[in-house]
């Protein structure tokens, strides 16, 4: 999931899941608590991002402990 897949609008927030289960795209609405938590994460995300992370990996929404994308394992 990438940062660009998160959309905040005045009345709602959504996440666009690309090629999820069954290889289908989905738009998932977020509740207030989820949207608030995601906004808080996005505010500090850049400070966690490793300077060695390439631009393709830097677009990932969630980062691991070393500042790179989460490992699927």
Secondary structure, 3 states (H helix, E strand, C coil): CEHHHEEECCCCEEEEECCCHHHCCEEEEECHHHHHHHHHHHHHHHHHCCCCCCHHHHCECCECCCCCECCCC
